Amino acid sequence: MLPPFNVLHAIAIKQGSSSVLPALLTVLDCDIIYSAASNPNDPALQNPPAEPVFKTNFWDLNQAQNGTTIAFDAYDPFYPPSILNLFPLDVDRGLPVPDLALLYPLTGAGQLSAEQQDMPGISAPHTANVPQTIKRFDTDLPFFVNFPFGYPLVDMNWFAARRYSNDTL
């Protein structure tokens, strides 16, 4: 199952040594910055298109609603009432991603906090590759805790490789 957002996840681990175990870093210990892979000699960058990137109609105004985009109307049902109104839904800016640790059923405060991530090309879609800082990252992601549906798979070997061919297995 995928969450209803485009999300980028990162883990920062401090390298261990023969006497010290590796350590999981938090947002207080470091910044995580990302950008797209690029090559300044790429021929595609010599004559970039002047027109904007076509994004289907996802970011267009919904003619059946009052001034909201199709993106807003598609994702608004997945958020608590009036929450999505607090965030701009601009092209190349991600949907608000909730901090699930704050909503954690056992230890969280029950408050919704969310961040949006910009794409590295937000300032100029065909040419920019501006590094973006991940605004928050998780050390404990309780996404599947007390999930209201689904079932556990028992006796599943997740690491087994199996060939499917005419050969016997």
Protein Blocks (a to p, Z undefined) as FASTA:
>chain_A
ZZfbdcddddddddddfkbccddddfklpccdddddddfklmklmmgcfbdcdehjmlpc
cfkbghiafklmmmmmmpcehklmmpccdehiacddddfklmomklmgoiacddddddfk
lmomklgccdcddfbdcfbdcklgoiabdcddehiafkbccdddfbdZZ
